[in-house]
Amino acid sequence: MIDLHTHSLFSDGLLIPSELVFRAKSKGYEAIAITDHTDMSNFDFVIPRIVKISSILSSKYEIEVIPGAELTYVPPDLISQATEECRKLGAKIIVIHGETTVEPVPPGTNRASLLSKIDILSHPGKINGEEVALAKENGIFLEITSRKGHSETNRHVATLAKEKGAKLVFNTDTHKPEDLLTDREVLEVVKKAGLGKKDLEQMFENSRSLIRKICKGD
């Protein structure tokens, strides 16, 4: 299991990073990104702390821990600038809280995100075909999620991604211990999206490719 979208108590998660990571390792995870909710008010506080603990936990727990950030409810015209600032602070993976059908995210968030240098557009339930094509063009991954509510549009996202040739990743959007899943549990979520085991394997390989890119500093 590779999970590039999780939250600690540095935003609205329940666990400190050390417990989050060790619980993931106990579930058999090979890699996890800590991507707490951030905007211009707190990323200078959150990200350096996640960067510091990620390095420690990677060495002590023998699991790849990647410091990141989920830009959340950032005004669309500021997403590109916010992304650059998060990178400077050490965030290796930038996730954007996409336009979902279950929360009132600012209109235009999906498109502005896909025109910025982000890595993953999370739970983008309101995404359209033109935006999916943009994700493919710019090498941005679209998320299939197990998160309650957000997962209701997984099939829509998966169908458009297959039509347009955009790449998918699977993430849990973990906020509490029970959100961390085994590979078997992940496969059940994937099947509900109209995908299968080979699709899941490809999603994990897409996540690995992103990690390799990060490790090379590209």
JONOR-V278361 format. One record per backbone hydrogen bond with DSSP energy under -0.5 kcal/mol. NH is the residue of the N-H (numbers start at 0). CO is the residue of the C=O. If there is no record, write none. Layout:
nh: <NH/NH>
co: <CO/CO>
//
This chain:
nh: <2/5/6/8/10/12/13/18/19/20/21/22/23/24/25/26/26/27/28/29/30/31/32/33/34/34/37/41/42/44/45/46/48/49/50/51/52/53/54/55/56/57/58/59/60/61/62/63/64/65/65/66/67/68/69/70/70/71/77/78/78/81/82/83/84/85/86/87/88/89/90/91/92/94/94/95/96/97/97/99/104/108/111/112/113/114/115/117/117/118/119/120/121/121/124/125/126/131/132/133/134/135/136/137/138/138/139/140/141/142/143/145/149/150/151/152/153/156/157/158/159/160/161/162/163/164/165/168/170/172/173/178/179/185/186/187/188/189/190/191/192/192/193/194/199/200/201/202/203/204/205/206/207/208/209/210/211/212/213/214/215/216/216/217>
co: <30/32/173/14/7/7/174/15/15/16/17/18/19/20/21/22/23/24/23/0/0/63/2/65/5/32/69/38/38/41/41/42/44/45/46/47/48/49/50/51/52/53/54/55/56/57/57/29/62/31/63/64/33/92/35/68/94/37/74/74/75/77/78/79/80/81/82/83/84/86/85/66/66/68/92/119/70/95/121/97/102/105/107/108/109/110/112/112/115/93/93/140/95/119/122/98/123/127/128/129/130/131/132/133/134/135/134/118/166/120/168/170/147/146/148/149/150/152/153/154/155/156/157/158/159/160/160/141/143/4/4/175/176/181/182/183/184/185/186/187/188/189/190/189/195/196/197/198/199/200/201/202/203/204/205/206/207/208/209/210/211/212/213/212>
//
